[in-house]
Amino acid sequence: MAVTLAAATGSPAAAQGGPCGQSSGSSGSAALGSSSGSLRDFGLPWLTGPPDGGVPQLVGRTQAIEMVTGPGSPNETIERFNVSGTDLGIMWDAYNGDVLMAFGDTVGDCDVPGDDWRSNVLFRSNDRNLADGMRIDSSPLDGPNHSRQVIHGLFGLPPGSPIEYTVIPTAGVAVGTDQYVRYMSVRSWDTPGNWTTNYSGLARSTDNGETWTTEPSTARVNAAGLDIPGLPAVSAGNENFQQSAFVPGADGWIYEFGTPSGRFGPARLARVQGGQINDLAAYEYWNGSGWVPDISAAAEVIPGTVSELSVQWNDYLNKYVAMYTDPVKGLVIRQADRFEGPWSGTQTLLNGALLPGLYGGFMHPWSSGRNLHFVATTWNRYNVIYMRTDLEGLQMAATDSVDRPDPTTTGESRLLDIEYPGE
């Protein structure tokens, strides 16, 4: 049984007052402060301030190019989509001329009840010039200039509800003309860096991301007693695949890296033939020496504390690159010749000393050559930054397990200033 859920009842937020992070006054006005408080009161406690559009001016191999979303973004996401604050921006090649981009919890107008909170939204881009930024072409809408929540959980509840608090994309991939998104159903936000999930779902779109349907049978259930028809039972090992990163293989397989809920677990590896992606029984798991059908046998392939993982082949390095956030080191990459590993030691691109609250580094699927293009989020901006790193000199053997020094501590990277819109 497929479950297709419509958007929560109610009309899109009207253009009353100012969107979150915007006002008619100057930066830091009382209006912005009240917006921030509104967000926290409604249930978005991770926000440390109103969404802002400050672009970090960095010295070093990693540079911030522009804001993809929010105040000051050339994409005008507030005016075009009523998106003033959002995070993540998971990207994948739709193989139809577009890159699709899935975002997590999103806010719009802070002067309406609930701040126009949506658990997720989706953008499309066909911008082939990665050097000067990333232009957004369209987004699924439910009203004039209003991006709608595209993926709803199996409970059919609005954001902030008990049991299913929010539904956040973690990975996307194209299989033929269909698009798939792995998402996590968040039951509760716990201590910092920890959260509890109900299940990891798989949503499918046959119209380039406009509408999405979830088959309950595709869910990796992580909590007992969920009353949803067709939902599989809890299975040992499901807890290790609550967040994902998809990578299309050259051999017809879709590879899926999995991590537990939260930010403190290693990554494991699964694969499935593209035509069977909806069939959990068709998945195989790497156990350290071979592929087996038992999810509980999946071995660690990327050790340590892996969160918001992005993996893709890089022609310049001639390696697979894994990008993720380490709670201590910041945004790091590792390199490997094979999905199964071994994976090299870490190389830090940015740490919290440069950009406090940094998380969610996701590579652009069309990135090639010496510059690696990606997006990242910071808690204080609560918006997505478009960035690049110069890869020259970062070649690393997969068997080299020694972590490289943090470029901030060596003096190679530093923050000069934050450039705000209008300055």
FENSULLIN-V429543 format. One record per residue. OMEGA is omega as a letter, one per 30 degrees, with the letter a starting at -180 (* if undefined). NEAR is the number of other C-alpha atoms within 10 Angstrom. D_CENTER is the distance of its C-alpha to the mean C-alpha in Angstrom with 2 decimals. Layout:
BEGIN
OMEGA;NEAR;D_CENTER, OMEGA;NEAR;D_CENTER
END
This chain:
BEGIN
l;10;27.80, l;12;24.83, l;18;23.41, a;17;22.48, l;18;21.88, l;13;22.67, l;17;21.16, a;14;22.64, a;7;26.07, a;6;26.80, l;10;26.69, a;18;24.01, l;21;24.46, a;16;27.40, l;14;27.64, a;10;29.49, a;14;29.17, l;19;26.30, a;28;22.55, l;31;20.79, a;30;21.27, l;27;24.09, l;16;27.82, a;10;31.07, a;10;31.81, l;10;30.78, l;16;27.75, a;14;28.09, l;13;30.28, l;12;30.96, l;22;29.07, a;25;25.80, l;15;26.66, l;17;27.43, a;24;24.13, l;21;22.38, l;18;24.73, a;20;24.16, a;23;20.46, a;16;21.26, a;11;24.15, l;13;22.26, l;15;19.89, a;18;17.03, a;13;18.50, l;13;15.60, l;18;16.45, l;17;19.05, l;21;20.30, l;28;20.10, l;28;17.36, a;26;18.95, a;27;18.94, l;22;20.26, a;21;19.57, l;20;20.36, a;15;23.32, l;18;22.99, a;16;25.64, a;17;24.76, l;16;22.99, a;21;19.59, l;21;19.69, a;20;17.79, a;20;18.74, l;23;17.79, l;28;15.61, a;25;13.56, l;28;13.75, a;33;16.28, l;27;19.75, a;21;21.13, l;22;18.63, l;15;20.75, l;20;18.78, a;19;20.41, l;24;17.60, a;26;19.76, a;16;22.80, a;15;21.38, a;25;18.71, l;26;19.39, l;28;15.95, l;31;16.91, l;29;14.05, a;26;10.32, l;25;7.06, a;27;3.54, l;33;4.97, a;30;4.14, l;27;7.92, l;25;10.88, l;20;14.62, a;23;16.25, l;16;19.59, a;11;21.30, a;12;20.97, l;17;17.57, l;22;14.03, a;27;11.76, a;25;8.64, a;24;6.77, l;23;6.14, a;23;6.75, a;21;10.29, l;24;12.26, a;27;15.84, a;33;18.64, a;27;22.29, l;28;23.15, l;20;26.75, l;17;26.29, l;11;26.07, l;19;22.62, l;19;21.18, a;24;20.00, l;27;17.05, a;29;14.85, a;24;12.28, l;27;10.18, a;26;11.27, l;24;11.18, l;23;12.65, l;21;14.74, l;18;16.08, a;16;19.07, a;16;19.53, l;15;20.95, a;11;21.89, a;19;18.98, a;13;21.35, a;11;21.75, a;21;18.36, a;23;16.25, l;19;17.99, a;20;16.59, a;12;19.19, l;15;18.51, l;23;16.61, a;20;17.91, l;18;20.26, l;15;22.46, a;13;24.80, l;11;25.71, a;20;22.90, l;22;20.62, l;26;17.25, l;26;17.34, a;26;15.11, a;25;14.75, l;32;13.97, a;28;16.30, a;28;16.91, l;25;20.11, a;15;21.95, a;16;21.77, l;18;21.38, l;20;20.14, l;21;17.56, a;20;19.28, l;14;21.51, a;12;22.98, l;15;21.98, a;22;18.71, l;21;17.32, a;25;14.02, a;29;11.92, l;27;8.11, l;29;6.37, a;29;5.28, l;29;7.00, a;25;9.38, l;25;12.90, l;23;16.22, a;18;19.43, l;12;22.34, l;12;21.93, l;15;19.65, a;22;15.87, l;25;14.06, l;27;10.84, l;24;10.50, l;26;9.68, l;28;11.04, a;27;14.00, l;23;14.32, a;20;18.03, l;18;18.23, a;17;16.83, l;10;19.27, a;8;20.15, a;9;17.76, l;12;15.10, l;13;16.29, a;15;15.66, l;19;17.27, l;25;16.02, a;25;18.40, l;33;16.97, a;28;14.22, l;26;14.91, l;25;14.92, a;28;15.16, l;23;17.17, l;19;17.98, a;14;21.21, l;11;21.19, l;21;18.36, a;23;15.84, l;15;18.48, a;17;19.04, l;22;17.54, l;20;19.51, l;25;18.89, l;19;21.63, a;23;22.17, a;19;23.51, a;21;20.16, l;29;18.81, a;26;18.78, a;27;20.50, a;25;20.19, a;16;22.65, l;11;26.26, l;10;28.07, a;17;25.53, l;9;27.82, a;10;26.19, l;11;28.44, a;14;27.48, l;18;24.92, l;16;25.56, l;15;26.83, l;18;25.06, l;14;25.29, a;14;25.42, l;17;22.51, a;20;20.01, a;24;18.82, a;25;17.54, l;26;15.18, l;28;13.25, a;29;9.80, l;30;9.70, l;26;9.40, l;26;11.85, l;22;14.44, l;20;17.46, l;16;20.64, a;7;23.82, l;7;25.80, l;13;24.52, l;18;22.25, l;22;18.55, a;24;17.30, l;26;14.72, a;27;13.80, l;30;13.55, l;27;13.26, l;25;14.77, l;24;13.69, a;21;13.22, a;19;13.08, a;15;16.46, l;18;16.75, l;19;17.19, l;25;15.68, a;27;17.87, l;28;18.30, l;26;19.24, l;23;20.36, l;22;21.75, a;19;23.67, a;17;21.77, a;13;24.41, a;14;24.06, l;18;20.33, a;21;21.33, a;14;23.83, a;16;22.74, a;13;26.25, a;13;25.72, l;22;23.02, a;22;24.25, a;23;23.12, a;22;24.01, a;21;26.48, l;16;27.24, a;8;29.99, a;10;29.29, a;16;27.41, a;16;28.29, a;17;27.52, a;15;27.09, a;24;23.57, l;15;25.22, a;17;26.52, a;24;23.21, l;20;23.62, l;21;21.39, l;20;20.51, a;24;18.38, l;13;20.08, a;13;19.31, a;18;16.47, l;23;13.20, a;29;9.82, a;23;6.14, l;25;8.14, a;27;8.52, l;23;12.14, l;22;14.55, l;22;18.23, a;19;19.54, a;12;23.02, l;14;24.04, a;20;23.61, a;13;24.62, l;20;22.15, l;21;18.88, l;21;16.40, l;26;13.84, l;27;11.63, l;25;10.35, l;26;11.22, a;22;14.70, a;18;16.03, a;9;19.23, a;18;18.76, a;24;15.65, a;24;13.49, l;21;15.30, l;24;15.87, a;24;18.18, a;32;20.20, l;23;21.85, a;17;24.23, l;12;23.14, a;26;20.15, a;20;22.45, g;16;23.08, l;18;24.61, a;25;21.79, l;22;23.07, a;22;22.96, l;24;20.26, a;22;20.40, l;22;18.97, l;22;17.67, l;26;17.29, a;24;18.21, l;16;18.48, l;14;21.97, a;16;20.79, a;18;17.74, l;13;17.99, a;17;14.99, l;23;12.67, l;26;9.26, l;24;5.82, a;30;7.58, a;30;6.64, l;27;10.07, a;25;11.79, l;21;13.50, a;17;16.75, l;20;16.96, l;15;20.36, a;14;23.22, a;16;23.59, l;18;20.68, a;21;17.11, a;27;14.83, l;24;11.21, l;26;9.19, a;24;8.75, l;23;9.25, a;21;12.39, a;20;13.67, l;18;16.84, a;26;15.58, l;29;12.77, a;29;11.84, a;27;10.00, l;28;12.37, a;26;13.25, l;26;14.79, l;23;16.93, l;17;18.66, a;16;22.17, a;15;22.36, l;12;26.16, a;8;27.52, l;12;24.39, a;12;25.69, l;21;25.80, a;17;27.46, a;18;25.43, l;14;28.30, a;14;28.12, a;15;26.59, l;11;27.46, l;13;24.70, a;12;25.30, l;12;26.23, a;19;23.83, l;18;24.67, a;19;24.97, l;11;27.71, l;9;29.48, a;10;29.56, a;12;27.68, l;20;24.87, l;19;25.44, l;15;24.45, a;11;27.16, l;12;26.16, a;13;23.70, a;13;24.53, a;14;24.22, l;13;24.72, l;6;28.44, *;6;29.44
END
